[in-house]
Amino acid sequence: KLAILEYLSGGITAAFDMYYYRDMGAQACIDSGFRYVFCGLTDPPEAVEEDYLHFNALHPLISLIPGLHAEYTADEEKFRVVRELVQKYKTPFFTHNSETASEVADCIARRGMTPTEWFESLGLFDDGGGGYHCVHFSDHDIEIFKNRGLWGVTNPASNAKLASGVAPLTKMMDAGVNLAIGTDGPSSNNGLDMFREMYLACVLQKIRTGDAAACDAEKILSAAVSGGAKAMGLADCDCIAVGRQADMIVIDMDRPSMQPVINIPKNLVYSGSKDCVKLTMVAGKVLYENGEFKPATPYIYDGGWQEAMPNIYDGGWN
């Protein structure tokens, strides 16, 4: 719930999470009115399909996309289970991918191919998906992502903090690879700040390429907003339009950092911050406005989600 408050105050309307305690995570998000997409597998492996069906039917704010943490942390049994699941349900697959140089080198030593090539050889990308990080990508990895329509989810602050490297975003975008932006979570980042991620995504490409004009701010803004929604399978949350979900934020363009208004995408990417967020709305409900958090209608878990009387908001989440 503390993370959700940080998300909302920073203009974030949904999270793509590969972590533990899923029932508690779902409860927290539903109580808070926050949108949540789980990723990954549950132990034991025989419970994976039940888990997939459970969370995708649980609540309109909750969904699950199958995945594995990474090539180097999953055993052969988990590969088999997730492959059967994604092939049965024709679902996308996501994983941490090529975050460090040693990860790629070790995979090549074990399997004779990069992590991307390994997942492709197993048929895990047959119905889409993508990878988190994608820092140490070969030209062939980029080609696979382009041909499969996969999503590269870059996490520039985490990659910088852990000295993992700088992902070849310019090369990926030039090749036509779909791009989204994430934080990688507080345990490897310390912050859940998409304004910082957008800024770093842009400026680090200028350093990587030696070109101050590299990496269009408008494309980075699109990756952080529409790209994130599409990568998460939230096809009705990618823009403000009739028939779409009312997931949106309001930016105060009168803040000093936003003036003068010459180029809005560049203002947001290079000068934007949480200070500029006036309002955050999820599924048509205002959850944050002018520095204050708004209570959502909570639910009580009893094997299904039953709507309960609203909790009394006293400055914290009851």
C-alpha positions as CSV (number, residue, x, y, z in Angstrom):
1,K,0.0,0.0,0.0
2,L,2.9,2.3,0.6
3,A,4.1,1.6,-2.9
4,I,0.6,2.4,-4.3
5,L,0.7,5.8,-2.5
6,E,4.1,6.5,-4.2
7,Y,2.7,5.4,-7.5
8,L,-0.4,7.5,-7.3
9,S,1.5,10.7,-6.2
10,G,3.8,10.2,-9.2
11,G,1.0,9.8,-11.8
12,I,1.2,6.0,-12.1
13,T,-2.0,4.2,-12.7
14,A,-0.9,0.6,-12.9
15,A,2.0,-1.7,-12.0
16,F,3.5,-4.8,-13.7
17,D,4.8,-6.9,-10.8
18,M,6.8,-10.1,-10.5
19,Y,7.0,-10.6,-6.8
20,Y,5.6,-12.6,-3.9
21,Y,2.5,-12.6,-1.7
22,R,0.1,-12.3,-4.6
23,D,-3.1,-12.6,-2.6
24,M,-2.0,-9.8,-0.3
25,G,-0.9,-7.8,-3.3
26,A,-4.3,-8.2,-5.0
27,Q,-6.1,-7.3,-1.7
28,A,-4.0,-4.1,-1.3
29,C,-4.6,-3.1,-4.9
30,I,-8.3,-3.7,-4.9
31,D,-8.7,-2.0,-1.5
32,S,-6.8,1.0,-3.0
33,G,-8.5,1.0,-6.4
34,F,-5.2,0.5,-8.1
35,R,-4.7,-1.5,-11.3
36,Y,-2.3,-4.4,-11.1
37,V,-0.8,-7.0,-13.5
38,F,1.0,-9.9,-12.0
39,C,3.7,-11.8,-13.9
40,G,5.6,-15.0,-13.3
41,L,5.0,-18.4,-12.0
42,T,3.7,-19.8,-8.7
43,D,5.3,-22.6,-6.8
44,P,4.5,-25.5,-6.8
45,P,4.5,-25.8,-10.7
46,E,1.4,-27.9,-10.7
47,A,-0.6,-24.9,-9.4
48,V,0.4,-22.6,-12.2
49,E,-2.7,-23.0,-14.4
50,E,-5.0,-22.7,-11.4
51,D,-3.1,-19.5,-10.4
52,Y,-3.4,-18.1,-14.0
53,L,-7.1,-18.7,-14.2
54,H,-7.8,-17.4,-10.6
55,F,-6.1,-14.0,-11.0
56,N,-7.5,-13.4,-14.5
57,A,-11.0,-13.9,-13.2
58,L,-10.6,-12.3,-9.8
59,H,-11.4,-8.6,-10.3
60,P,-11.4,-6.0,-13.2
61,L,-8.3,-4.3,-11.7
62,I,-6.3,-7.6,-11.5
63,S,-4.8,-9.7,-14.2
64,L,-1.8,-12.1,-14.7
65,I,0.6,-12.7,-17.6
66,P,2.8,-15.8,-17.4
67,G,6.5,-15.5,-17.1
68,L,9.7,-16.6,-15.5
69,H,12.1,-14.5,-13.4
70,A,15.1,-15.2,-15.7
71,E,16.9,-17.8,-17.7
72,Y,19.4,-18.3,-14.9
73,T,16.9,-18.7,-12.0
74,A,14.5,-21.1,-13.6
75,D,15.0,-24.9,-13.8
76,E,13.9,-27.1,-16.7
77,E,10.6,-28.0,-14.9
78,K,9.6,-24.4,-14.8
79,F,10.5,-23.9,-18.4
80,R,8.3,-26.9,-19.3
81,V,5.3,-25.7,-17.2
82,V,5.3,-22.2,-18.5
83,R,5.7,-23.3,-22.1
84,E,2.7,-25.6,-21.8
85,L,0.7,-22.7,-20.2
86,V,1.5,-20.1,-22.8
87,Q,0.9,-22.5,-25.7
88,K,-2.4,-23.7,-24.2
89,Y,-3.8,-20.3,-23.6
90,K,-2.0,-18.4,-26.5
91,T,-0.8,-15.9,-24.0
92,P,2.2,-13.5,-24.0
93,F,5.3,-14.4,-21.9
94,F,7.6,-12.0,-20.0
95,T,10.9,-12.4,-18.3
96,H,14.0,-10.5,-17.1
97,N,16.3,-10.7,-20.1
98,S,20.0,-9.8,-20.7
99,E,20.2,-7.5,-17.7
100,T,24.0,-8.0,-17.2
101,A,26.9,-9.0,-19.5
102,S,27.6,-12.0,-17.2
103,E,24.0,-13.3,-17.5
104,V,24.3,-13.3,-21.3
105,A,27.8,-14.9,-21.3
106,D,26.8,-17.6,-18.9
107,C,23.7,-18.4,-20.9
108,I,25.7,-18.7,-24.1
109,A,28.2,-21.0,-22.2
110,R,25.3,-23.2,-20.9
111,R,23.0,-23.3,-24.0
112,G,25.0,-22.0,-26.9
113,M,22.7,-19.1,-27.4
114,T,21.6,-15.8,-25.8
115,P,18.6,-15.7,-23.4
116,T,16.4,-14.2,-26.1
117,E,17.4,-16.9,-28.5
118,W,16.8,-19.6,-25.8
119,F,13.3,-18.4,-25.1
120,E,12.5,-18.1,-28.8
121,S,13.8,-21.7,-29.3
122,L,11.3,-22.9,-26.7
123,G,8.4,-21.2,-28.4
124,L,7.7,-19.0,-25.4
125,F,7.4,-15.9,-27.6
126,D,5.0,-17.4,-30.1
127,D,2.1,-15.3,-28.8
128,G,4.0,-12.2,-27.9
129,G,5.3,-10.8,-24.6
130,G,8.8,-9.4,-24.1
131,G,11.6,-8.8,-21.6
132,Y,12.6,-6.5,-18.8
133,H,16.0,-4.7,-19.1
134,C,17.3,-5.9,-22.5
135,V,20.6,-4.2,-21.8
136,H,23.0,-6.5,-23.5
137,F,21.1,-7.3,-26.6
138,S,22.7,-8.6,-29.8
139,D,21.5,-7.6,-33.3
140,H,19.9,-11.0,-33.5
141,D,18.1,-10.4,-30.2
142,I,16.7,-7.1,-31.6
143,E,15.6,-8.9,-34.8
144,I,13.7,-11.5,-32.8
145,F,11.9,-8.8,-30.7
146,K,11.0,-6.9,-33.9
147,N,9.8,-10.0,-35.8
148,R,7.7,-11.3,-32.9
149,G,6.3,-7.8,-31.9
150,L,7.8,-8.2,-28.4
151,W,8.1,-5.4,-25.8
152,G,11.4,-4.3,-24.5
153,V,10.8,-2.9,-21.0
154,T,13.7,-0.7,-20.1
155,N,14.6,0.2,-16.5
156,P,17.3,2.9,-16.8
157,A,17.6,3.9,-13.1
158,S,18.0,0.4,-11.9
159,N,20.5,-0.5,-14.6
160,A,22.5,2.6,-13.7
161,K,22.4,2.0,-10.0
162,L,23.5,-1.6,-10.3
163,A,26.1,-0.7,-13.1
164,S,24.3,-3.2,-15.4
165,G,24.8,-0.9,-18.4
166,V,22.7,1.2,-20.8
167,A,20.2,-0.6,-23.0
168,P,20.5,0.1,-26.8
169,L,17.1,1.9,-27.0
170,T,18.0,4.0,-30.0
171,K,19.0,1.0,-32.0
172,M,15.9,-0.9,-30.8
173,M,13.5,2.0,-31.7
174,D,15.2,2.4,-35.1
175,A,14.6,-1.3,-35.7
176,G,11.0,-1.0,-34.9
177,V,11.0,-2.8,-31.5
178,N,8.1,-1.9,-29.2
179,L,9.4,0.0,-26.1
180,A,8.0,0.4,-22.6
181,I,9.5,1.9,-19.5
182,G,9.6,0.6,-15.9
183,T,11.4,1.1,-12.6
184,D,12.3,-2.5,-11.7
185,G,10.9,-1.8,-8.3
186,P,12.4,-0.2,-5.1
187,S,14.7,-3.1,-4.2
188,S,17.0,-2.3,-7.1
189,N,16.0,1.4,-7.7
190,N,14.9,2.9,-4.4
191,G,12.3,5.0,-6.2
192,L,9.0,4.5,-8.1
193,D,9.4,7.6,-10.2
194,M,8.5,7.4,-13.9
195,F,9.6,11.0,-14.5
196,R,13.1,10.1,-13.5
197,E,13.0,6.9,-15.7
198,M,11.9,9.0,-18.7
199,Y,14.7,11.5,-18.2
200,L,17.4,8.8,-17.8
201,A,16.1,6.8,-20.7
202,C,16.5,9.8,-22.9
203,V,19.8,11.3,-21.7
204,L,21.7,8.0,-21.4
205,Q,21.0,7.3,-25.0
206,K,22.8,10.6,-25.9
207,I,25.8,9.4,-23.9
208,R,25.7,5.9,-25.4
209,T,25.5,7.2,-29.0
210,G,27.5,10.3,-28.6
211,D,24.7,12.2,-30.2
212,A,22.9,15.0,-28.3
213,A,19.9,14.7,-30.7
214,A,19.5,10.9,-30.1
215,C,16.3,9.5,-28.6
216,D,13.2,11.5,-29.3
217,A,11.5,12.7,-26.1
218,E,8.1,12.2,-27.7
219,K,8.9,8.5,-28.3
220,I,10.1,8.1,-24.7
221,L,6.9,9.7,-23.4
222,S,4.8,7.3,-25.5
223,A,6.8,4.4,-24.3
224,A,6.2,5.4,-20.7
225,V,2.5,5.9,-21.2
226,S,0.8,4.0,-24.0
227,G,3.7,1.6,-24.4
228,G,3.4,0.5,-20.8
229,A,-0.3,-0.1,-21.0
230,K,0.1,-2.2,-24.2
231,A,3.0,-4.2,-22.8
232,M,0.9,-5.1,-19.8
233,G,-2.0,-6.3,-21.9
234,L,-4.1,-3.3,-20.9
235,A,-5.3,-2.5,-24.4
236,D,-8.2,-0.3,-23.2
237,C,-5.9,1.8,-21.0
238,D,-3.5,3.1,-23.7
239,C,-5.2,6.5,-24.4
240,I,-8.0,8.8,-23.5
241,A,-10.9,8.0,-25.9
242,V,-14.5,6.8,-25.9
243,G,-14.6,3.2,-24.9
244,R,-11.3,3.2,-23.1
245,Q,-10.8,2.9,-19.3
246,A,-10.6,6.2,-17.5
247,D,-7.0,5.8,-16.3
248,M,-5.5,9.2,-16.6
249,I,-3.5,11.9,-14.8
250,V,-3.6,15.7,-14.8
251,I,-0.3,17.7,-15.1
252,D,-0.1,21.2,-13.7
253,M,1.5,23.1,-16.6
254,D,1.7,26.3,-14.4
255,R,4.4,24.8,-12.2
256,P,7.7,26.6,-12.6
257,S,9.4,23.6,-14.0
258,M,6.8,23.4,-16.8
259,Q,7.2,27.0,-17.9
260,P,7.5,28.2,-20.6
261,V,5.4,25.8,-22.5
262,I,7.3,25.4,-25.8
263,N,7.3,21.6,-26.4
264,I,5.0,19.6,-24.0
265,P,6.7,16.2,-24.5
266,K,10.1,17.7,-23.9
267,N,8.8,19.6,-20.9
268,L,7.5,16.4,-19.4
269,V,10.6,14.2,-20.2
270,Y,13.3,16.7,-19.4
271,S,11.7,19.0,-16.8
272,G,8.8,17.0,-15.4
273,S,8.6,15.6,-11.8
274,K,6.0,14.4,-9.3
275,D,5.6,18.0,-8.2
276,C,3.6,18.5,-11.4
277,V,1.0,15.8,-10.8
278,K,-2.3,17.3,-9.8
279,L,-4.5,14.3,-10.1
280,T,-4.4,10.6,-10.7
281,M,-7.5,8.6,-11.7
282,V,-7.9,4.8,-12.1
283,A,-11.0,3.3,-13.6
284,G,-12.8,6.6,-13.4
285,K,-12.1,7.1,-9.7
286,V,-9.9,9.9,-8.5
287,L,-7.4,8.4,-6.1
288,Y,-5.0,11.3,-5.7
289,E,-5.7,15.0,-6.0
290,N,-3.7,18.1,-5.0
291,G,-1.5,16.3,-2.6
292,E,-4.3,14.2,-1.0
293,F,-5.1,10.5,-1.3
294,K,-8.7,9.5,-1.8
295,P,-10.1,6.3,-0.3
296,A,-11.4,3.6,-2.6
297,T,-14.2,1.2,-1.9
298,P,-12.5,-1.8,-0.2
299,Y,-13.3,-5.5,-0.7
300,I,-13.1,-8.4,1.7
301,Y,-11.6,-11.6,0.5
302,D,-13.7,-14.7,1.3
303,G,-12.8,-16.9,-1.6
304,G,-14.2,-14.3,-4.0
305,W,-14.2,-10.5,-3.8
306,Q,-17.3,-9.2,-2.0
307,E,-17.9,-5.5,-1.9
308,A,-17.9,-4.2,1.7
309,M,-18.7,-0.9,3.4
310,P,-16.1,1.7,2.7
311,N,-13.3,2.0,5.3
312,I,-13.0,5.3,7.2
313,Y,-10.1,7.2,5.9
314,D,-8.0,8.8,8.6
315,G,-4.9,9.8,6.8
316,G,-3.7,6.2,6.3
317,W,-5.1,3.2,4.6
318,N,-7.3,1.3,7.1
